[in-house]
Amino acid sequence: MKWWITGFLLIFFSILSLFIGVSDLSITDLFSLSAEQQEVLFVSRIPRLISLLIAGMSMSIAGLIMQQLSQNKFVSPTTAGTMDSARLGILVGMLLFPSASMMEKMLLAFLFALAGTFVFMKILDKIRYRDAVFIPLVGLMFGNIIGSVTTFLAYRFDLVQSIGTWLHGDFSMLIEGRYELLYLSLPVVILAYIFAHHFTIAGMGEDFASNLGLSYQKVLYLGLGLVALITASVVLTAGMLPFLGLIVPNIVTIYQGDHLRSSIWQTAVLGALFVLVCDILGRVIIYPYEISIGLTVGVLGSGIFLYLLLRRRAYGL
Amino acid sequence: MVDVTNVSKAYKEVKVVDDVSVHIKKGTITSFIGANGAGKSTLLSMVSRLIPKDEGSVLLDGEEITSYDNKELAKRLSVLKQSNNIKVRITVRELVSFGRFPYSQGKLKKEDEKLIDEAIEYMQLEDFEGRFLDELSGGQKQRAYIAMVIAQDTEYILLDEPLNNLDMKHSKQIMKALRRMVDDLGKTVVIVIHDINFASCYSDHIVALKDGKCVYEGHPEEMITNNVLREVYDMEFNVCNIDGNRICVFFT
């Protein structure tokens, strides 16, 4: 796939996304917006588009970093317990500090995501049977254990409905004032680009990294920190976007290779595009109602994930 | 020079390397030989600070190796372990460029590109430089890794079984390249090697390990003899002199 094709598609769907919805707003109205239409555009449609783009981009990059560092193509925020841990963090925040601000919730989600991913990486070290498919299965189980703790706590404290919001990714609630936290992902993405070489080298193994004078541990912690930050901000604003960080980097790897410097932008653009298309699908399938994006991403994503699993030898994954 | 003094390493009570002292001179090829499990790779890993040692010291030009700054050390000493299991999808040229990482931290300058070109040429990889590593044969991969070490341009080069996976032609090519690097560029090379005939023909110094201990060391002429080899490997050898080289026959 050429970069300009994905770039063009991204712009096309971005514009399309702005003009899909129940409120009457079409591209021909653009230069004669009524007050009501202006409000729809600036309060709802544009924030939604921006959050879709940032979430898709940063979740894919988070997956890319994780796959690189764990040397496993099937490790991602979904398959390493990162998302579930972030969600547990949010719940704990709601329980202990009900009046916490968005930033404080963010901090808790971040710390939990970081700790959860770290525990998973430690489990990974202990596993001797390192089959490529076995490891994400362990990660999914690990994530489900954390998820069940969350559910149990939510059940005990009557918070099942609130936590349900973060179970399914949903962009329909993201209006002005509720999505800005996602901007936190942008500097993280830039950091990921700056350290692209470091991540790629660390992905070659600890000995390989040491030979080149790189501290493997430091790069690992940096990478996990970035991943946790991205995941926490996305889960807290948009909710869980399963499989995104798994499939997008894998598709890019097939034609672009694993050097982060060359694959990171492709991954970003394709990730944003994927989320955008899923969101548009969710908005038109049962129009005027909406299917949450967690569902569309989950269905499409798990389908592609299965396909990649079955075809993995052909692509050398 | 590298001074290894009384170095030991144990894994769960079992001493893998037991009180070994070796002196590695500048501008030579030193070969570690010995049976499987004799401790050669472990010794090499300790000499190159990849694994910590339990006891003893490794002095690189008079200074303990573990006290060096990582980045500085990467400009003076490079080490390549057996690494055939890496499944990362990067091109040969990208791999070789990593050799410049200690100098450039990822931002390649003109002179870096030049050294990368030279390293690729040195290992005759021009035709493959755009290919992904996972599309190459074991031998091509091995040459790509060695090209990376050449691009790293360090004074000391430590290689763990560099001839692994290579056919005769490419084994000879690598050994000749190492010899040239020592003779022309003054590099110091340490290798773990199983083929004792290559060790015999190309080394300046051979260190024989057995059960974690250094049992013999010396010039190939002293080392490649029936008596020494019988003791190191517990089998019979027939050492012949062919065209001025000592060649072991042990196949039947």
Interface residues (C-beta under 8 A of the other chain):
Chain A: Q71 A196 H197 H198 T200 I201 G203 M204 G205 D207 F208 S210 N211 L212 G213 L214 S215 T253 G257 D258 H259 R261 G316
Chain B: S45 S48 R49 L50 N70 K71 E72 L73 A74 K75 S78 V79 L80 K81 S83 I86 K87 V88 R89 I90 T91 E94 F98 G99 F101 P102 Q105 G106 F132 D134 E135 Q152
